[in-house]
């Protein structure tokens, strides 16, 4: 279940005419190693797969990554700050959850990116831009920019270890449960919990799948219903189980609650279930005006 924050709006990376002359050299490399840089007028653009769909991203090593809200459906609109080297500007933008971003075989999963209107930049360069690929995602994807040869270079991509695969499976399951809560889908949410589920918190204890769902239903009746943000940290195998530390916040119409805890999950019939949760005292329950 997941989050992200932002830098500046536009300091575009100017590219010399070397891009055109380097295209033939780029094509001689293996596609999984070098990805040709395209151009939108003089601006460098690369094709990025966002949830398996090809999107055109402007490459800007001086920026943090974000999306064109005209290309994506934003959610959770809120004020964010876009920061440059000499100023910070408040901007009303939406965060968009993305399951997977990839270039070649290099993949980053479960990120949230801010989405703003990039139509002015698209019009200036004369082509569609679906987002900006900044330094943060370039580092996570393990790619480097070779402007002289006109390519995005992909470093070695190792096969994920068993631990990494398990962590990815847990994260996918947790994100599915997060989505079920935020859609007030009680039936789908019930499938997240093991039949022997137990929750221990300063407010008391819950036992079983039904008690868990009945407890969470209190957030579904409000208008708007409660919104859950959840981040799983350090998911690690422990025999046939997986444990991890988590942080969460629940925003309801008149209160916001933040807390942290430890979660234990187990797999049955190719499905991960939450077996137990132990919550430390909530950081705060803040009443809204």
C-alpha positions in Angstrom: 0.0 0.0 0.0 1.9 3.5 -0.8 3.4 7.6 -1.4 6.0 10.9 -3.2 7.0 14.6 -3.3 8.2 17.0 -5.9 10.7 19.5 -7.3 10.5 22.1 -9.9 8.1 22.6 -12.8 10.4 23.2 -15.8 14.1 23.5 -16.2 14.4 21.7 -19.5 17.5 19.8 -20.5 18.7 21.3 -23.8 20.2 18.8 -26.3 22.6 19.5 -29.1 22.2 18.2 -32.6 24.3 15.1 -31.7 21.1 13.1 -31.2 20.3 12.8 -34.9 23.8 11.7 -35.9 24.0 9.1 -33.1 20.8 7.3 -33.9 22.4 4.8 -36.2 25.0 3.9 -33.6 22.3 3.5 -31.0 20.4 1.0 -33.2 23.5 -1.2 -33.4 23.3 -2.0 -29.7 21.1 -4.6 -28.1 17.7 -3.2 -27.4 17.8 -4.3 -23.8 21.0 -2.4 -23.3 20.5 0.9 -25.2 17.2 2.6 -25.8 17.3 5.4 -28.5 16.4 8.9 -27.4 13.7 10.5 -29.5 13.2 14.2 -29.9 10.3 16.6 -29.4 11.7 19.5 -31.3 15.1 19.8 -29.5 14.0 18.2 -26.3 15.0 14.6 -25.4 12.2 12.1 -25.1 12.2 8.4 -24.3 9.4 5.8 -24.4 8.5 4.5 -21.0 6.1 1.7 -20.2 3.6 2.8 -17.5 1.4 -0.1 -16.4 2.3 -1.9 -19.7 1.4 1.1 -21.9 3.9 3.1 -24.0 4.2 6.7 -22.9 6.5 9.5 -24.0 8.5 11.1 -21.2 10.6 14.2 -21.4 14.1 13.4 -19.9 15.0 16.1 -17.4 17.9 15.2 -15.0 17.3 18.5 -13.1 13.7 17.6 -12.1 11.8 15.1 -10.0 9.5 12.8 -12.0 5.8 13.6 -12.5 3.0 12.9 -14.9 0.9 14.8 -17.4 -2.5 14.9 -15.8 -4.1 15.0 -19.2 -2.7 11.5 -19.9 -3.6 10.0 -16.5 -6.5 10.0 -14.2 -5.3 11.7 -11.0 -6.6 10.9 -7.5 -6.3 12.5 -4.1 -5.9 16.1 -5.3 -4.0 18.2 -2.8 -1.6 21.1 -2.6 2.0 20.0 -3.3 5.2 22.0 -3.7 7.2 22.2 -6.9 10.7 23.3 -6.1 13.4 24.7 -8.3 16.9 26.0 -7.5 15.6 29.5 -6.5 11.9 29.1 -5.6 9.2 26.9 -4.2 5.7 27.1 -5.7 2.5 25.7 -4.3 0.5 23.7 -6.9 -2.9 22.0 -6.8 -2.2 18.5 -8.2 -3.3 15.0 -8.0 -1.2 11.9 -7.0 -1.5 9.0 -9.4 -0.7 5.4 -8.1 1.3 3.5 -10.7 1.8 -0.3 -10.4 4.8 -0.5 -12.7 7.1 1.8 -14.6 9.7 0.2 -16.9 12.4 0.9 -19.5 13.5 -2.2 -21.3 13.8 -4.9 -18.6 14.4 -2.4 -15.8 11.3 -2.0 -13.6 10.2 0.1 -10.6 7.0 -1.0 -8.9 4.4 0.7 -6.7 5.1 4.4 -6.9 2.9 7.5 -6.6 3.6 10.4 -8.9 2.1 13.9 -8.9 0.2 14.8 -12.1 0.1 18.3 -13.4 -0.8 19.9 -16.8 2.1 19.6 -19.2 0.1 20.8 -22.2 2.1 24.0 -22.5 5.4 22.1 -22.9 3.8 19.7 -25.4 2.6 22.6 -27.5 6.0 24.2 -27.4 7.8 21.2 -28.7 5.0 20.1 -31.0 4.4 16.6 -29.7 2.6 14.6 -27.0 4.4 14.4 -23.6 2.9 12.1 -21.0 5.3 12.9 -18.2 8.8 14.0 -17.1 11.4 11.4 -16.3 13.5 13.0 -13.6 16.6 12.0 -11.6 14.7 10.1 -9.0 13.3 7.5 -11.4 16.4 7.5 -13.5 18.3 6.3 -10.5 15.7 3.8 -9.4 15.6 2.4 -12.9 19.4 2.1 -13.1 19.7 4.0 -16.4 22.1 6.6 -17.6 21.8 9.2 -20.3 24.4 9.2 -23.2 23.6 12.4 -25.1 26.7 12.0 -27.4 25.4 8.6 -28.7 21.7 9.6 -28.3 20.7 6.7 -26.0 19.4 5.8 -22.6 21.8 3.1 -21.4 20.6 0.3 -19.2 23.0 -1.2 -16.7 23.0 -5.0 -15.8 19.6 -6.2 -14.7 19.9 -9.1 -12.3 17.1 -11.6 -11.9 15.2 -10.9 -8.7 16.1 -13.0 -5.7 13.4 -15.1 -4.0 13.3 -12.6 -1.2 12.6 -9.8 -3.6 9.9 -11.8 -5.4 8.2 -12.5 -2.1 8.3 -8.9 -1.1 6.8 -7.9 -4.4 4.0 -10.4 -4.0 3.3 -9.1 -0.5 3.3 -5.5 -1.8 0.9 -6.4 -4.6 -1.5 -8.0 -2.1 -1.3 -5.1 0.3 -2.0 -2.6 -2.5 -5.0 -4.6 -3.6 -6.4 -4.4 0.0 -5.6 -0.7 0.2 -7.6 -0.2 -3.0 -10.5 -2.3 -1.6 -10.7 -0.1 1.6 -10.5 3.2 -0.4 -13.4 1.9 -2.6 -15.4 0.8 0.5 -15.5 -2.7 -1.0 -16.2 -4.8 2.1 -16.4 -8.1 0.3 -13.1 -7.7 -1.5 -11.5 -6.4 1.7 -12.6 -9.5 3.6 -10.5 -11.6 1.2 -7.4 -9.8 2.5 -7.6 -11.4 6.0 -6.7 -14.9 7.1 -9.6 -16.7 8.8 -7.4 -16.7 12.0 -6.6 -13.0 11.7 -5.9 -11.1 14.9 -5.4 -7.4 15.5 -3.8 -6.1 18.7 -3.9 -2.3 19.3 -4.2 0.1 22.2 -8.0 0.2 21.5 -8.3 -3.6 22.1 -8.2 -6.8 20.1 -10.0 -8.2 17.1 -10.1 -11.9 16.2 -11.2 -13.3 12.8 -12.0 -12.0 9.4 -15.5 -10.9 10.2 -14.6 -8.8 13.2 -11.9 -7.1 11.2 -14.2 -6.1 8.3 -17.0 -5.0 10.7 -14.5 -2.8 12.5 -13.4 -1.2 9.3 -16.9 -0.6 8.1 -17.1 2.4 10.4 -15.1 4.3 7.8 -17.4 3.4 4.9 -20.6 5.2 6.2 -19.1 8.7 6.2 -19.4 11.0 3.3 -16.9 11.0 1.9 -15.8 7.7 3.3 -12.5 7.3 5.0 -9.3 7.2 3.0 -6.4 5.0 4.0 -2.7 5.5 3.1 -0.5 2.6 4.0 3.2 1.8 3.5 4.8 -1.6 4.1 8.5 -1.5 5.0 11.1 -4.2 5.2 9.0 -7.2 4.2 11.1 -10.2 5.1 10.5 -14.0 4.9 10.3 -15.9 8.2 9.9 -19.5 7.3 6.5 -19.9 5.6 5.5 -16.4 6.8 6.4 -12.9 5.9 6.6 -10.0 8.4 7.1 -6.3 7.9 6.8 -3.0 9.6 4.1 -0.7 8.4 2.9 2.9 8.7 -0.6 4.2 8.0 -2.9 7.1 8.1 -6.7 7.2 7.9 -8.4 10.4 6.9 -12.1 10.6 7.8 -14.3 13.7 7.4 -13.5 15.0 10.9 -10.4 13.1 12.1 -7.0 11.9 10.8 -5.3 9.0 12.6 -1.7 8.1 12.1 0.1 5.0 13.4 2.6 2.2 12.8 2.8 -1.5 13.6 4.1 -4.9 12.6 2.2 -7.2 10.2 2.5 -11.0 9.7 1.3 -12.5 6.4 1.1 -16.1 5.1 0.4 -17.6 1.7 -2.3 -20.2 1.0 -3.4 -21.4 -2.4 -1.2 -18.8 -4.2 -2.8 -16.0 -2.3 -1.3 -13.8 0.5 -3.4 -13.2 3.6 -2.9 -10.9 6.5 -2.5 -13.2 9.5 -1.9 -10.6 12.3 -1.3 -7.0 13.0 0.2 -5.4 16.1 -0.2 -1.7 16.3 1.9 0.5 18.5 0.2 3.5 20.1 -1.1 5.9 17.4 1.1 8.8 16.6 -1.9 11.1 16.8 -5.6 11.3 16.2 -6.1 14.9 15.0 -9.5 16.4 14.9 -10.2 18.5 11.8 -11.8 22.0 12.0 
